[in-house]
Amino acid sequence: MKRDAFPCDDKKKAMIKIVEKLRKLGEINILDGVRVDLEDGWILVMPSGTEPKIRITVESKNRCNELYNKASEIVRRAIS
């Protein structure tokens, strides 16, 4: 499992962009942030409720680093 947080002043605007990009990876669930369930793991991106940050959590047995890199790049582009 990998986790990280990225500073973000406009979480709402960034999350809209993130949802658009994560939809391309698979079926999403937007109940608690944006979760993408994949065959071998999952990605969760959610805005912090207490800080100006967007958090990423990734879990996968075989592709954790690959999925983390993909998710973090999506978040970086959305907050820039």
PyMOL Python script that loads the backbone (N, CA, C, O; Angstrom):
from pymol import cmd

cmd.read_pdbstr("""\
ATOM      1  N   MET A   1       0.851  -1.172   0.000  1.00  0.00           N
ATOM      2  CA  MET A   1       0.000   0.000   0.000  1.00  0.00           C
ATOM      3  C   MET A   1       0.894   1.232   0.000  1.00  0.00           C
ATOM      4  O   MET A   1       1.916   1.273   0.685  1.00  0.00           O
ATOM      5  N   LYS A   2       0.496   2.231  -0.776  1.00  0.00           N
ATOM      6  CA  LYS A   2       1.198   3.515  -0.804  1.00  0.00           C
ATOM      7  C   LYS A   2       0.189   4.617  -0.552  1.00  0.00           C
ATOM      8  O   LYS A   2      -0.949   4.573  -1.021  1.00  0.00           O
ATOM      9  N   ARG A   3       0.644   5.612   0.210  1.00  0.00           N
ATOM     10  CA  ARG A   3      -0.198   6.776   0.497  1.00  0.00           C
ATOM     11  C   ARG A   3       0.619   8.043   0.323  1.00  0.00           C
ATOM     12  O   ARG A   3       1.839   8.047   0.488  1.00  0.00           O
ATOM     13  N   ASP A   4      -0.081   9.118  -0.014  1.00  0.00           N
ATOM     14  CA  ASP A   4       0.571  10.414  -0.148  1.00  0.00           C
ATOM     15  C   ASP A   4      -0.492  11.497  -0.086  1.00  0.00           C
ATOM     16  O   ASP A   4      -1.686  11.220  -0.189  1.00  0.00           O
ATOM     17  N   ALA A   5      -0.044  12.734   0.084  1.00  0.00           N
ATOM     18  CA  ALA A   5      -0.959  13.878   0.091  1.00  0.00           C
ATOM     19  C   ALA A   5      -0.307  15.013  -0.684  1.00  0.00           C
ATOM     20  O   ALA A   5       0.903  15.224  -0.604  1.00  0.00           O
ATOM     21  N   PHE A   6      -1.119  15.734  -1.429  1.00  0.00           N
ATOM     22  CA  PHE A   6      -0.638  16.833  -2.251  1.00  0.00           C
ATOM     23  C   PHE A   6      -1.353  18.120  -1.852  1.00  0.00           C
ATOM     24  O   PHE A   6      -2.580  18.130  -1.756  1.00  0.00           O
ATOM     25  N   PRO A   7      -0.615  19.207  -1.617  1.00  0.00           N
ATOM     26  CA  PRO A   7      -1.256  20.483  -1.287  1.00  0.00           C
ATOM     27  C   PRO A   7      -2.154  20.939  -2.437  1.00  0.00           C
ATOM     28  O   PRO A   7      -1.796  20.816  -3.608  1.00  0.00           O
ATOM     29  N   CYS A   8      -3.322  21.465  -2.083  1.00  0.00           N
ATOM     30  CA  CYS A   8      -4.268  21.902  -3.110  1.00  0.00           C
ATOM     31  C   CYS A   8      -5.197  22.953  -2.523  1.00  0.00           C
ATOM     32  O   CYS A   8      -5.911  22.686  -1.556  1.00  0.00           O
ATOM     33  N   ASP A   9      -5.189  24.140  -3.102  1.00  0.00           N
ATOM     34  CA  ASP A   9      -6.042  25.219  -2.607  1.00  0.00           C
ATOM     35  C   ASP A   9      -7.485  25.107  -3.091  1.00  0.00           C
ATOM     36  O   ASP A   9      -8.404  25.504  -2.375  1.00  0.00           O
ATOM     37  N   ASP A  10      -7.699  24.578  -4.287  1.00  0.00           N
ATOM     38  CA  ASP A  10      -9.051  24.455  -4.837  1.00  0.00           C
ATOM     39  C   ASP A  10      -9.372  22.969  -5.037  1.00  0.00           C
ATOM     40  O   ASP A  10      -9.316  22.457  -6.155  1.00  0.00           O
ATOM     41  N   LYS A  11      -9.707  22.292  -3.940  1.00  0.00           N
ATOM     42  CA  LYS A  11      -9.937  20.845  -3.970  1.00  0.00           C
ATOM     43  C   LYS A  11     -11.103  20.468  -4.871  1.00  0.00           C
ATOM     44  O   LYS A  11     -11.045  19.454  -5.565  1.00  0.00           O
ATOM     45  N   LYS A  12     -12.160  21.271  -4.867  1.00  0.00           N
ATOM     46  CA  LYS A  12     -13.346  20.941  -5.667  1.00  0.00           C
ATOM     47  C   LYS A  12     -13.016  20.930  -7.160  1.00  0.00           C
ATOM     48  O   LYS A  12     -13.364  19.989  -7.873  1.00  0.00           O
ATOM     49  N   LYS A  13     -12.352  21.968  -7.619  1.00  0.00           N
ATOM     50  CA  LYS A  13     -11.982  22.055  -9.031  1.00  0.00           C
ATOM     51  C   LYS A  13     -11.032  20.916  -9.414  1.00  0.00           C
ATOM     52  O   LYS A  13     -11.177  20.314 -10.478  1.00  0.00           O
ATOM     53  N   ALA A  14     -10.072  20.627  -8.554  1.00  0.00           N
ATOM     54  CA  ALA A  14      -9.119  19.552  -8.828  1.00  0.00           C
ATOM     55  C   ALA A  14      -9.818  18.198  -8.870  1.00  0.00           C
ATOM     56  O   ALA A  14      -9.514  17.377  -9.735  1.00  0.00           O
ATOM     57  N   MET A  15     -10.748  17.952  -7.952  1.00  0.00           N
ATOM     58  CA  MET A  15     -11.433  16.659  -7.909  1.00  0.00           C
ATOM     59  C   MET A  15     -12.278  16.432  -9.160  1.00  0.00           C
ATOM     60  O   MET A  15     -12.406  15.295  -9.615  1.00  0.00           O
ATOM     61  N   ILE A  16     -12.850  17.481  -9.716  1.00  0.00           N
ATOM     62  CA  ILE A  16     -13.610  17.346 -10.966  1.00  0.00           C
ATOM     63  C   ILE A  16     -12.689  16.851 -12.082  1.00  0.00           C
ATOM     64  O   ILE A  16     -13.058  15.954 -12.841  1.00  0.00           O
ATOM     65  N   LYS A  17     -11.499  17.431 -12.182  1.00  0.00           N
ATOM     66  CA  LYS A  17     -10.528  17.000 -13.192  1.00  0.00           C
ATOM     67  C   LYS A  17     -10.065  15.568 -12.929  1.00  0.00           C
ATOM     68  O   LYS A  17      -9.904  14.781 -13.862  1.00  0.00           O
ATOM     69  N   ILE A  18      -9.853  15.236 -11.662  1.00  0.00           N
ATOM     70  CA  ILE A  18      -9.379  13.903 -11.288  1.00  0.00           C
ATOM     71  C   ILE A  18     -10.409  12.840 -11.646  1.00  0.00           C
ATOM     72  O   ILE A  18     -10.053  11.776 -12.153  1.00  0.00           O
ATOM     73  N   VAL A  19     -11.686  13.121 -11.385  1.00  0.00           N
ATOM     74  CA  VAL A  19     -12.755  12.171 -11.728  1.00  0.00           C
ATOM     75  C   VAL A  19     -12.746  11.885 -13.228  1.00  0.00           C
ATOM     76  O   VAL A  19     -12.860  10.732 -13.642  1.00  0.00           O
ATOM     77  N   GLU A  20     -12.610  12.930 -14.040  1.00  0.00           N
ATOM     78  CA  GLU A  20     -12.596  12.751 -15.493  1.00  0.00           C
ATOM     79  C   GLU A  20     -11.471  11.817 -15.932  1.00  0.00           C
ATOM     80  O   GLU A  20     -11.671  10.964 -16.797  1.00  0.00           O
ATOM     81  N   LYS A  21     -10.300  11.976 -15.342  1.00  0.00           N
ATOM     82  CA  LYS A  21      -9.143  11.157 -15.724  1.00  0.00           C
ATOM     83  C   LYS A  21      -9.247   9.732 -15.182  1.00  0.00           C
ATOM     84  O   LYS A  21      -8.921   8.780 -15.891  1.00  0.00           O
ATOM     85  N   LEU A  22      -9.696   9.573 -13.939  1.00  0.00           N
ATOM     86  CA  LEU A  22      -9.770   8.236 -13.346  1.00  0.00           C
ATOM     87  C   LEU A  22     -10.842   7.372 -14.003  1.00  0.00           C
ATOM     88  O   LEU A  22     -10.737   6.146 -13.992  1.00  0.00           O
ATOM     89  N   ARG A  23     -11.873   7.997 -14.576  1.00  0.00           N
ATOM     90  CA  ARG A  23     -12.909   7.240 -15.299  1.00  0.00           C
ATOM     91  C   ARG A  23     -12.302   6.411 -16.430  1.00  0.00           C
ATOM     92  O   ARG A  23     -12.830   5.358 -16.789  1.00  0.00           O
ATOM     93  N   LYS A  24     -11.199   6.888 -16.985  1.00  0.00           N
ATOM     94  CA  LYS A  24     -10.556   6.191 -18.101  1.00  0.00           C
ATOM     95  C   LYS A  24      -9.870   4.902 -17.657  1.00  0.00           C
ATOM     96  O   LYS A  24      -9.579   4.040 -18.486  1.00  0.00           O
ATOM     97  N   LEU A  25      -9.608   4.763 -16.350  1.00  0.00           N
ATOM     98  CA  LEU A  25      -8.919   3.575 -15.843  1.00  0.00           C
ATOM     99  C   LEU A  25      -9.867   2.426 -15.541  1.00  0.00           C
ATOM    100  O   LEU A  25      -9.462   1.264 -15.539  1.00  0.00           O
ATOM    101  N   GLY A  26     -11.128   2.751 -15.286  1.00  0.00           N
ATOM    102  CA  GLY A  26     -12.093   1.707 -14.956  1.00  0.00           C
ATOM    103  C   GLY A  26     -13.322   2.301 -14.303  1.00  0.00           C
ATOM    104  O   GLY A  26     -13.478   3.520 -14.238  1.00  0.00           O
ATOM    105  N   GLU A  27     -14.187   1.437 -13.825  1.00  0.00           N
ATOM    106  CA  GLU A  27     -15.412   1.875 -13.163  1.00  0.00           C
ATOM    107  C   GLU A  27     -15.064   2.554 -11.843  1.00  0.00           C
ATOM    108  O   GLU A  27     -14.250   2.046 -11.071  1.00  0.00           O
ATOM    109  N   ILE A  28     -15.683   3.704 -11.589  1.00  0.00           N
ATOM    110  CA  ILE A  28     -15.368   4.448 -10.377  1.00  0.00           C
ATOM    111  C   ILE A  28     -16.534   4.445  -9.400  1.00  0.00           C
ATOM    112  O   ILE A  28     -17.690   4.246  -9.774  1.00  0.00           O
ATOM    113  N   ASN A  29     -16.195   4.670  -8.146  1.00  0.00           N
ATOM    114  CA  ASN A  29     -17.164   4.848  -7.071  1.00  0.00           C
ATOM    115  C   ASN A  29     -16.836   6.198  -6.449  1.00  0.00           C
ATOM    116  O   ASN A  29     -15.691   6.434  -6.062  1.00  0.00           O
ATOM    117  N   ILE A  30     -17.817   7.088  -6.345  1.00  0.00           N
ATOM    118  CA  ILE A  30     -17.548   8.421  -5.813  1.00  0.00           C
ATOM    119  C   ILE A  30     -18.177   8.636  -4.441  1.00  0.00           C
ATOM    120  O   ILE A  30     -18.448   9.772  -4.052  1.00  0.00           O
ATOM    121  N   LEU A  31     -18.409   7.553  -3.709  1.00  0.00           N
ATOM    122  CA  LEU A  31     -19.000   7.661  -2.379  1.00  0.00           C
ATOM    123  C   LEU A  31     -18.066   8.370  -1.403  1.00  0.00           C
ATOM    124  O   LEU A  31     -18.484   9.313  -0.732  1.00  0.00           O
ATOM    125  N   ASP A  32     -16.828   7.939  -1.313  1.00  0.00           N
ATOM    126  CA  ASP A  32     -15.821   8.554  -0.436  1.00  0.00           C
ATOM    127  C   ASP A  32     -14.638   8.986  -1.282  1.00  0.00           C
ATOM    128  O   ASP A  32     -13.642   8.267  -1.362  1.00  0.00           O
ATOM    129  N   GLY A  33     -14.728  10.131  -1.906  1.00  0.00           N
ATOM    130  CA  GLY A  33     -13.687  10.533  -2.841  1.00  0.00           C
ATOM    131  C   GLY A  33     -13.936   9.844  -4.168  1.00  0.00           C
ATOM    132  O   GLY A  33     -15.080   9.711  -4.602  1.00  0.00           O
ATOM    133  N   VAL A  34     -12.863   9.406  -4.810  1.00  0.00           N
ATOM    134  CA  VAL A  34     -12.977   8.685  -6.076  1.00  0.00           C
ATOM    135  C   VAL A  34     -12.179   7.397  -5.944  1.00  0.00           C
ATOM    136  O   VAL A  34     -10.965   7.430  -5.743  1.00  0.00           O
ATOM    137  N   ARG A  35     -12.854   6.278  -6.056  1.00  0.00           N
ATOM    138  CA  ARG A  35     -12.194   4.975  -5.958  1.00  0.00           C
ATOM    139  C   ARG A  35     -12.343   4.245  -7.284  1.00  0.00           C
ATOM    140  O   ARG A  35     -13.433   4.172  -7.852  1.00  0.00           O
ATOM    141  N   VAL A  36     -11.230   3.708  -7.763  1.00  0.00           N
ATOM    142  CA  VAL A  36     -11.223   2.886  -8.967  1.00  0.00           C
ATOM    143  C   VAL A  36     -10.801   1.488  -8.548  1.00  0.00           C
ATOM    144  O   VAL A  36      -9.693   1.293  -8.048  1.00  0.00           O
ATOM    145  N   ASP A  37     -11.680   0.515  -8.752  1.00  0.00           N
ATOM    146  CA  ASP A  37     -11.351  -0.877  -8.470  1.00  0.00           C
ATOM    147  C   ASP A  37     -10.852  -1.524  -9.749  1.00  0.00           C
ATOM    148  O   ASP A  37     -11.517  -1.484 -10.784  1.00  0.00           O
ATOM    149  N   LEU A  38      -9.672  -2.121  -9.660  1.00  0.00           N
ATOM    150  CA  LEU A  38      -9.043  -2.769 -10.798  1.00  0.00           C
ATOM    151  C   LEU A  38      -8.929  -4.262 -10.520  1.00  0.00           C
ATOM    152  O   LEU A  38      -9.198  -4.703  -9.403  1.00  0.00           O
ATOM    153  N   GLU A  39      -8.541  -5.036 -11.508  1.00  0.00           N
ATOM    154  CA  GLU A  39      -8.431  -6.486 -11.334  1.00  0.00           C
ATOM    155  C   GLU A  39      -7.476  -6.860 -10.208  1.00  0.00           C
ATOM    156  O   GLU A  39      -7.729  -7.805  -9.460  1.00  0.00           O
ATOM    157  N   ASP A  40      -6.384  -6.125 -10.090  1.00  0.00           N
ATOM    158  CA  ASP A  40      -5.354  -6.497  -9.119  1.00  0.00           C
ATOM    159  C   ASP A  40      -5.094  -5.429  -8.057  1.00  0.00           C
ATOM    160  O   ASP A  40      -4.009  -5.390  -7.476  1.00  0.00           O
ATOM    161  N   GLY A  41      -6.069  -4.569  -7.801  1.00  0.00           N
ATOM    162  CA  GLY A  41      -5.884  -3.546  -6.774  1.00  0.00           C
ATOM    163  C   GLY A  41      -6.893  -2.427  -6.899  1.00  0.00           C
ATOM    164  O   GLY A  41      -7.908  -2.554  -7.584  1.00  0.00           O
ATOM    165  N   TRP A  42      -6.598  -1.330  -6.228  1.00  0.00           N
ATOM    166  CA  TRP A  42      -7.497  -0.182  -6.272  1.00  0.00           C
ATOM    167  C   TRP A  42      -6.727   1.110  -6.017  1.00  0.00           C
ATOM    168  O   TRP A  42      -5.623   1.108  -5.474  1.00  0.00           O
ATOM    169  N   ILE A  43      -7.356   2.225  -6.434  1.00  0.00           N
ATOM    170  CA  ILE A  43      -6.834   3.577  -6.221  1.00  0.00           C
ATOM    171  C   ILE A  43      -7.946   4.372  -5.557  1.00  0.00           C
ATOM    172  O   ILE A  43      -9.096   4.316  -5.992  1.00  0.00           O
ATOM    173  N   LEU A  44      -7.613   5.109  -4.511  1.00  0.00           N
ATOM    174  CA  LEU A  44      -8.560   6.011  -3.861  1.00  0.00           C
ATOM    175  C   LEU A  44      -7.940   7.397  -3.809  1.00  0.00           C
ATOM    176  O   LEU A  44      -6.840   7.571  -3.284  1.00  0.00           O
ATOM    177  N   VAL A  45      -8.644   8.384  -4.352  1.00  0.00           N
ATOM    178  CA  VAL A  45      -8.217   9.781  -4.308  1.00  0.00           C
ATOM    179  C   VAL A  45      -9.330  10.549  -3.631  1.00  0.00           C
ATOM    180  O   VAL A  45     -10.483  10.492  -4.058  1.00  0.00           O
ATOM    181  N   MET A  46      -8.982  11.275  -2.564  1.00  0.00           N
ATOM    182  CA  MET A  46     -10.018  12.015  -1.846  1.00  0.00           C
ATOM    183  C   MET A  46      -9.466  13.310  -1.272  1.00  0.00           C
ATOM    184  O   MET A  46      -8.301  13.383  -0.880  1.00  0.00           O
ATOM    185  N   PRO A  47     -10.318  14.334  -1.226  1.00  0.00           N
ATOM    186  CA  PRO A  47      -9.890  15.587  -0.608  1.00  0.00           C
ATOM    187  C   PRO A  47      -9.885  15.441   0.907  1.00  0.00           C
ATOM    188  O   PRO A  47     -10.744  14.769   1.479  1.00  0.00           O
ATOM    189  N   SER A  48      -8.921  16.069   1.544  1.00  0.00           N
ATOM    190  CA  SER A  48      -8.893  16.084   3.004  1.00  0.00           C
ATOM    191  C   SER A  48     -10.058  16.924   3.504  1.00  0.00           C
ATOM    192  O   SER A  48     -10.395  17.949   2.911  1.00  0.00           O
ATOM    193  N   GLY A  49     -10.659  16.491   4.582  1.00  0.00           N
ATOM    194  CA  GLY A  49     -11.742  17.263   5.176  1.00  0.00           C
ATOM    195  C   GLY A  49     -11.252  18.346   6.116  1.00  0.00           C
ATOM    196  O   GLY A  49     -12.027  19.212   6.523  1.00  0.00           O
ATOM    197  N   THR A  50      -9.965  18.309   6.470  1.00  0.00           N
ATOM    198  CA  THR A  50      -9.438  19.250   7.459  1.00  0.00           C
ATOM    199  C   THR A  50      -8.263  20.081   6.969  1.00  0.00           C
ATOM    200  O   THR A  50      -7.873  21.046   7.626  1.00  0.00           O
ATOM    201  N   GLU A  51      -7.691  19.718   5.821  1.00  0.00           N
ATOM    202  CA  GLU A  51      -6.520  20.428   5.311  1.00  0.00           C
ATOM    203  C   GLU A  51      -6.691  20.707   3.820  1.00  0.00           C
ATOM    204  O   GLU A  51      -7.471  20.030   3.151  1.00  0.00           O
ATOM    205  N   PRO A  52      -5.973  21.692   3.296  1.00  0.00           N
ATOM    206  CA  PRO A  52      -6.026  21.953   1.852  1.00  0.00           C
ATOM    207  C   PRO A  52      -5.140  20.958   1.098  1.00  0.00           C
ATOM    208  O   PRO A  52      -4.119  21.332   0.521  1.00  0.00           O
ATOM    209  N   LYS A  53      -5.548  19.681   1.112  1.00  0.00           N
ATOM    210  CA  LYS A  53      -4.767  18.616   0.491  1.00  0.00           C
ATOM    211  C   LYS A  53      -5.682  17.611  -0.194  1.00  0.00           C
ATOM    212  O   LYS A  53      -6.854  17.467   0.152  1.00  0.00           O
ATOM    213  N   ILE A  54      -5.113  16.925  -1.169  1.00  0.00           N
ATOM    214  CA  ILE A  54      -5.773  15.788  -1.797  1.00  0.00           C
ATOM    215  C   ILE A  54      -4.919  14.569  -1.488  1.00  0.00           C
ATOM    216  O   ILE A  54      -3.704  14.583  -1.688  1.00  0.00           O
ATOM    217  N   ARG A  55      -5.561  13.520  -1.000  1.00  0.00           N
ATOM    218  CA  ARG A  55      -4.846  12.319  -0.567  1.00  0.00           C
ATOM    219  C   ARG A  55      -5.025  11.177  -1.575  1.00  0.00           C
ATOM    220  O   ARG A  55      -6.082  11.017  -2.185  1.00  0.00           O
ATOM    221  N   ILE A  56      -3.968  10.402  -1.723  1.00  0.00           N
ATOM    222  CA  ILE A  56      -3.978   9.226  -2.597  1.00  0.00           C
ATOM    223  C   ILE A  56      -3.654   8.002  -1.750  1.00  0.00           C
ATOM    224  O   ILE A  56      -2.738   8.028  -0.928  1.00  0.00           O
ATOM    225  N   THR A  57      -4.411   6.937  -1.959  1.00  0.00           N
ATOM    226  CA  THR A  57      -4.079   5.636  -1.393  1.00  0.00           C
ATOM    227  C   THR A  57      -4.182   4.621  -2.527  1.00  0.00           C
ATOM    228  O   THR A  57      -5.165   4.602  -3.268  1.00  0.00           O
ATOM    229  N   VAL A  58      -3.169   3.785  -2.654  1.00  0.00           N
ATOM    230  CA  VAL A  58      -3.128   2.773  -3.708  1.00  0.00           C
ATOM    231  C   VAL A  58      -2.787   1.432  -3.074  1.00  0.00           C
ATOM    232  O   VAL A  58      -1.903   1.344  -2.221  1.00  0.00           O
ATOM    233  N   GLU A  59      -3.494   0.392  -3.497  1.00  0.00           N
ATOM    234  CA  GLU A  59      -3.157  -0.955  -3.034  1.00  0.00           C
ATOM    235  C   GLU A  59      -3.190  -1.916  -4.211  1.00  0.00           C
ATOM    236  O   GLU A  59      -4.149  -1.947  -4.983  1.00  0.00           O
ATOM    237  N   SER A  60      -2.127  -2.700  -4.334  1.00  0.00           N
ATOM    238  CA  SER A  60      -2.031  -3.717  -5.379  1.00  0.00           C
ATOM    239  C   SER A  60      -0.891  -4.657  -5.016  1.00  0.00           C
ATOM    240  O   SER A  60       0.148  -4.216  -4.524  1.00  0.00           O
ATOM    241  N   LYS A  61      -1.079  -5.938  -5.253  1.00  0.00           N
ATOM    242  CA  LYS A  61      -0.015  -6.903  -4.959  1.00  0.00           C
ATOM    243  C   LYS A  61       1.152  -6.757  -5.924  1.00  0.00           C
ATOM    244  O   LYS A  61       2.310  -6.874  -5.523  1.00  0.00           O
ATOM    245  N   ASN A  62       0.856  -6.503  -7.186  1.00  0.00           N
ATOM    246  CA  ASN A  62       1.908  -6.520  -8.206  1.00  0.00           C
ATOM    247  C   ASN A  62       2.220  -5.171  -8.844  1.00  0.00           C
ATOM    248  O   ASN A  62       3.313  -4.982  -9.378  1.00  0.00           O
ATOM    249  N   ARG A  63       1.282  -4.235  -8.796  1.00  0.00           N
ATOM    250  CA  ARG A  63       1.471  -2.980  -9.535  1.00  0.00           C
ATOM    251  C   ARG A  63       1.330  -1.738  -8.663  1.00  0.00           C
ATOM    252  O   ARG A  63       0.928  -0.687  -9.162  1.00  0.00           O
ATOM    253  N   CYS A  64       1.643  -1.828  -7.401  1.00  0.00           N
ATOM    254  CA  CYS A  64       1.431  -0.708  -6.487  1.00  0.00           C
ATOM    255  C   CYS A  64       2.176   0.549  -6.958  1.00  0.00           C
ATOM    256  O   CYS A  64       1.582   1.625  -7.031  1.00  0.00           O
ATOM    257  N   ASN A  65       3.453   0.423  -7.274  1.00  0.00           N
ATOM    258  CA  ASN A  65       4.224   1.587  -7.719  1.00  0.00           C
ATOM    259  C   ASN A  65       3.699   2.149  -9.031  1.00  0.00           C
ATOM    260  O   ASN A  65       3.610   3.366  -9.195  1.00  0.00           O
ATOM    261  N   GLU A  66       3.352   1.277  -9.963  1.00  0.00           N
ATOM    262  CA  GLU A  66       2.824   1.718 -11.255  1.00  0.00           C
ATOM    263  C   GLU A  66       1.510   2.483 -11.079  1.00  0.00           C
ATOM    264  O   GLU A  66       1.330   3.553 -11.660  1.00  0.00           O
ATOM    265  N   LEU A  67       0.607   1.940 -10.287  1.00  0.00           N
ATOM    266  CA  LEU A  67      -0.680   2.604 -10.062  1.00  0.00           C
ATOM    267  C   LEU A  67      -0.508   3.896  -9.277  1.00  0.00           C
ATOM    268  O   LEU A  67      -1.188   4.886  -9.550  1.00  0.00           O
ATOM    269  N   TYR A  68       0.398   3.892  -8.304  1.00  0.00           N
ATOM    270  CA  TYR A  68       0.675   5.114  -7.543  1.00  0.00           C
ATOM    271  C   TYR A  68       1.210   6.202  -8.476  1.00  0.00           C
ATOM    272  O   TYR A  68       0.763   7.347  -8.411  1.00  0.00           O
ATOM    273  N   ASN A  69       2.155   5.853  -9.335  1.00  0.00           N
ATOM    274  CA  ASN A  69       2.718   6.839 -10.259  1.00  0.00           C
ATOM    275  C   ASN A  69       1.646   7.410 -11.178  1.00  0.00           C
ATOM    276  O   ASN A  69       1.625   8.611 -11.445  1.00  0.00           O
ATOM    277  N   LYS A  70       0.763   6.552 -11.658  1.00  0.00           N
ATOM    278  CA  LYS A  70      -0.318   7.002 -12.539  1.00  0.00           C
ATOM    279  C   LYS A  70      -1.266   7.940 -11.787  1.00  0.00           C
ATOM    280  O   LYS A  70      -1.622   9.002 -12.298  1.00  0.00           O
ATOM    281  N   ALA A  71      -1.673   7.554 -10.583  1.00  0.00           N
ATOM    282  CA  ALA A  71      -2.595   8.370  -9.790  1.00  0.00           C
ATOM    283  C   ALA A  71      -1.954   9.692  -9.383  1.00  0.00           C
ATOM    284  O   ALA A  71      -2.601  10.737  -9.448  1.00  0.00           O
ATOM    285  N   SER A  72      -0.700   9.659  -8.965  1.00  0.00           N
ATOM    286  CA  SER A  72      -0.049  10.896  -8.530  1.00  0.00           C
ATOM    287  C   SER A  72       0.135  11.859  -9.698  1.00  0.00           C
ATOM    288  O   SER A  72       0.042  13.073  -9.515  1.00  0.00           O
ATOM    289  N   GLU A  73       0.394  11.340 -10.888  1.00  0.00           N
ATOM    290  CA  GLU A  73       0.514  12.202 -12.060  1.00  0.00           C
ATOM    291  C   GLU A  73      -0.832  12.860 -12.382  1.00  0.00           C
ATOM    292  O   GLU A  73      -0.876  14.044 -12.718  1.00  0.00           O
ATOM    293  N   ILE A  74      -1.914  12.111 -12.282  1.00  0.00           N
ATOM    294  CA  ILE A  74      -3.250  12.674 -12.504  1.00  0.00           C
ATOM    295  C   ILE A  74      -3.522  13.786 -11.500  1.00  0.00           C
ATOM    296  O   ILE A  74      -4.030  14.843 -11.874  1.00  0.00           O
ATOM    297  N   VAL A  75      -3.195  13.564 -10.242  1.00  0.00           N
ATOM    298  CA  VAL A  75      -3.425  14.579  -9.206  1.00  0.00           C
ATOM    299  C   VAL A  75      -2.537  15.795  -9.449  1.00  0.00           C
ATOM    300  O   VAL A  75      -3.013  16.927  -9.367  1.00  0.00           O
ATOM    301  N   ARG A  76      -1.272  15.585  -9.741  1.00  0.00           N
ATOM    302  CA  ARG A  76      -0.361  16.721  -9.989  1.00  0.00           C
ATOM    303  C   ARG A  76      -0.872  17.605 -11.125  1.00  0.00           C
ATOM    304  O   ARG A  76      -0.850  18.832 -11.023  1.00  0.00           O
ATOM    305  N   ARG A  77      -1.328  16.980 -12.197  1.00  0.00           N
ATOM    306  CA  ARG A  77      -1.840  17.770 -13.331  1.00  0.00           C
ATOM    307  C   ARG A  77      -3.126  18.508 -12.963  1.00  0.00           C
ATOM    308  O   ARG A  77      -3.359  19.626 -13.424  1.00  0.00           O
ATOM    309  N   ALA A  78      -3.951  17.887 -12.139  1.00  0.00           N
ATOM    310  CA  ALA A  78      -5.226  18.514 -11.760  1.00  0.00           C
ATOM    311  C   ALA A  78      -5.025  19.711 -10.841  1.00  0.00           C
ATOM    312  O   ALA A  78      -5.822  20.649 -10.868  1.00  0.00           O
ATOM    313  N   ILE A  79      -3.976  19.693 -10.032  1.00  0.00           N
ATOM    314  CA  ILE A  79      -3.780  20.799  -9.083  1.00  0.00           C
ATOM    315  C   ILE A  79      -2.881  21.895  -9.634  1.00  0.00           C
ATOM    316  O   ILE A  79      -2.717  22.937  -8.998  1.00  0.00           O
ATOM    317  N   SER A  80      -2.296  21.675 -10.805  1.00  0.00           N
ATOM    318  CA  SER A  80      -1.399  22.698 -11.361  1.00  0.00           C
ATOM    319  C   SER A  80      -2.160  23.748 -12.144  1.00  0.00           C
ATOM    320  O   SER A  80      -1.556  24.679 -12.677  1.00  0.00           O
TER     321      SER A  80
END
""", "prot")
cmd.dss("prot")
cmd.show_as("cartoon", "prot")
cmd.util.cbc("prot")
cmd.orient("prot")
